[in-house]
Amino acid sequence: MGITDRKLRQKEEVRASILDTAWEMVVTEGWQSFSIRKIADAIEYSVPVIYSHFENKDAILLEFNRKGFQLLNEALAKAKAATDIPAEQIRAMGRAYWDFAFQNKEYYQLMFGLGIPTCETVNKIPAIASFSDTIISTLVAMVAPGRKPSFDPFLKYQSFWSMLHGLVSINMSALGNRPDAPSGHEHANLPLQVLGDVMCSFIRGIEAQENEQPN
């Protein structure tokens, strides 16, 4: 291995170490404790070394954002591929979104809880566009061409995302962290029952539009 290749490998190893340490810090202490200084202390490098790999704290957050949206897109794609029926794809993606949020809380809180992604961020993370395209294309497939000219898939996409994010946020917050209903109670596992209920209403609303006769 030449000197140039060795230096490149060492640089990549340091960069990976920075990200691994930052992520461990996030998981154990939360996003609010995350800082360049604490990362440098943890891996025993100087602060300038960290800045030689990442311009600032936001640059590290951007890397985690990219990873989070990549994981979410993979979950949505897998859910969508499980069936050829658009309405069932929407239902499956809604559940996949829910599962992703609670199985990857740290990612989700960064992706959607520390501020809505800006246009600049969207341009830097192509997976955000893929996220919306996956959902919108399925919504379009739910309404046969020409059946409902006034159908607005982008509006429905915003409604779908708002609905899911609202449910996830409520159940991630202290408001949603109440003890579950007793075993066997009709409202045991209430959050998933609510998810199922709103998904049914959302799908029925689109199907009702699709069944309307065009003017």
N, C-alpha and C positions, 0 to 999 in steps of 0.2 A: 504493500500500500504506500503510495507516494505521500509526501508531506502535505500537499494540498488536500488530498482525500482524507488524511488523518485529521487535519484541522476542521474540515467540513463535518466529519463524523462527531468530533468533540463538540462543535458548535450545536449540532442537532441534539446531542445528549444533554447538554446544559439547558437547551430550550425545553426539551421534554421534562427535565427535572424541575424546571420552574413551573411548568403547567401541572405536573403531578403534585407538587408541593402546594400550589395555590388551590388545587381542587380538594386536596385533603383538608386544608384549612377551612374551605367553604363548608365541607360536609360536617366537620367537627365543631366549627365555631359560628358558621353562618356567614352570609354575604357581607353583613355590616362590619365584620372584623377583618375583612380582606384588605391588605395593603402591600405596597411594594417593599416597604421596610421590613415587614414581618416575613415576607417571602425570603428576602435576602438573609435575614437572621437565621431562618429555619434551614436553609441550604448552605449556610456559611460562605456566602459570596457577598461582595460589596454591592451596594445599590447601583453604582455605574454599570456593573456587569449585567444586572437585570435590565437596565435601560438600553444596553447594547443589543438586546434580543427583542425587547418590546418597548415601543415608544413611550407608553404610559400604561396606567391601570386599565384604561378603556380598551387598549389593544389586546390585553389578556382576556378581558370580558368578551371581546369580539370572537376570540377563538372558542370560548365556551358556548357562545351563542350559535356559532356555526355547527358545533358538535350536537347541541341540543336539537336544532332544527333538522339535522341529518337523521338523528334517532327518531324524531317525531314523524318525519316523512317515511322512513322505513316501516314504522308501525302502521301508518295509514295505508301505505301501498299493500302491505300484507293483508290488512283487513279487507281492503277493496277487492283484492284478487281472490278472496275466498268465495265470492258469489258473482254471478253475471247480472243479477237483478239490481238496477240502480237504487231503488228504495231500500233494499237490504244492504247495499253498499254504504249508503248514508248512515243507516242504523249502526252498522259494524264500525264505521269510522268514528262515529260519535263515541262508542264504547272504547275504541282504541285510544282516542284522544284522552278520555277520562283515565284509563289505565296508565297511559304514559305520564300524565300529570302527577298521579299519586305514587307511581313507582320511580319517578325521577323528579322529586320535589325541587331539588336544588337547581336543576336545569330549568324547570318550568318557571320558578320564581324569577330567574334571570331573564328568560325569554319574554315573559309577559308581566312580571310583577315589579320590575325595577324601571319601568317606563316603556311606553309603546315604541316599537322599532321605528326609527326615522327613515325617511327616503334614502338617506345616505347609507344607513345600516342595511336596508333592503338590498341596495346595489352591491354591497360587500358580501352579502350572504344569499346566493342564488337559491338556496333551499327554502327561503321564505316564499319566493315566487312559486316554487314547486308545490309548497303546502297549499297555497290558494288555488293553483291550477288543478290539483288533484280533486279538490272538493267541488270547484265550479264545474269542471267537466262532468262530474257525476250528477250534479244538479241539472245541468243541461240535458243529460240523457234521460232524466225522469219525465220530461215533457216532450212529447212527439212534435217534430217540426210542423209549424203552422197551426197547432192546436190552440195555443194561447199566445198571440203576438205580444201581449202586454207583460208576459212573464219576464222578470228581471233576475237572472241568475246571480249577478253580483250583489243585488240587494239581499237575496236569500242566503248567499254566502256570508254576508255580514251578520245576518240574523242568526245563522247556524253557529258561527264563531262566538258571537256575543252570548248566546244561550249557554254554550258549553263553558266558556270562560267564567261566566257568572256563577254557574253551578260549582265549578272547581274552586273558585275563589271563596265562596261561602263555606265550603266544606274544608278548605285549608285553614280558614281563619278560626279564631276562638269561638265564633258564632256557630261553626259547624262541628266543633270538637266536643260535642255532648256525648254522654254515654249512649250506646246503642240501646234500642228497645229490648226488653227481656226476650230470651230465646223462645221462639214459637209465637211471639206477638205478631199481629197482622202488619205492623210497621217495622219489623226487624229489617235491618239493612235498608233503611229508608232512603239514603242518598241514591243508591242504584235504582230504587223504585221510582224516585223522582226523575232520574235520568231517562229511564224507560218511558215514563209518562210524557215528558216533554218531547222526546224523540218521536213518539207516536203522533202527537199533535202536530209537530213540524211536518212530518211526512204526509199526514192526512191533508194538511193545508195545501201542500203542493199538488197532491193527487186531485184535490177538489178543483184547483185551478186548471189542471190538465183536462179534467172532464167537462169543463165549461165549453160551450160552443163558441167559436170565434165570431166576432161581430161581422 
